[in-house]
Amino acid sequence: MRTKVRHLISCSAAAATLLLSWSAHAANPIADEKIAVAQASLQRAEQSGAPQAAPVELATARDKLARAQKANADHDIKSATALAEQANVDAEVAEATATEQRSHAAAVEFDTSMQALRNEAMRSTSTALPVQ
Amino acid sequence: MNVRLMTGIGAACVMAGCASTPLPNPALDNARTVVESAEANPDVARYSALDLEAAKKDLAMAESAELRRDETTTSQAAYMAAQTARLAQLRAAAKVEDAHVSDGQAERDRIQLAARTHELQQAQSAADLAAAKTRALQSEADALKAKQN
């Protein structure tokens, strides 16, 4: 009888330790993964000119990521997942804004150089006419 | 007659009231508008169809969550739908501009080639002219030399 009780105590102690260590470590694999994805998107956005092109969107993404991490630490899985998803899409929008601005600037520059080239071509053919 | 009409109007009002009982969700309304305008953009269909598909899926999720009166899911899915639709618009716009530049590069090459060809022709005719002049001067000199002798 006594050994049985002792066994029960040690078993429940082990279970409690396991539960504690589990809750202290990986809060939730899905939330963890969403947070990691959002972190990667945020990093990409930060390196792609988003701090200049879309500072507000980027700040929102950073704020949501921090809140997602906090919710994850507090074991509020639903909030953590939702916030991480939003942080991810906000970071992607910030990056896409920067990319679009770069592409737009490149297109404008290209058009300007094309116009200059056309003007030059027209001038050279018109000055050539009297010679021939 | 008048009374019946009034009753009819009253009943219609009540029914309309019933039909719109789910409170309007501003995030969902916004998502509908943004997804609609992305759908209406042919560049999005051409260059970022996958983003648009994702946005439409999120919007459908938001709509069905609203029918279940699940406000948290409605707002979350609506936000994702609107942002993903914006993403589709931005990515399509960037691709359109990139395509504009790469298409124009062929025209730039054509203009540059035409200009070089033209320059070459000009140089050639100038050289021909100079050669003719040299020949003329040479024969003039030869004639003067012959006179002297």
Interface residues (C-beta under 8 A of the other chain):
Chain A: K78 A82 E85 Q86 V89 D90 E92 V93 A96 T97 T99 E100 R102 S103 H104 A106 A107 F110 D111 S113 M114 L117 R118 E120 A121 S124 T125 A128 V131 Q132
Chain B: T72 Q76 Y79 M80 Q83 T84 R86 L87 L90 R91 A93 A94 K95 E97 D98 H100 V101 G104 E107 R108 I111 Q112 A114 A115 H118 E119 Q122 S125 A126
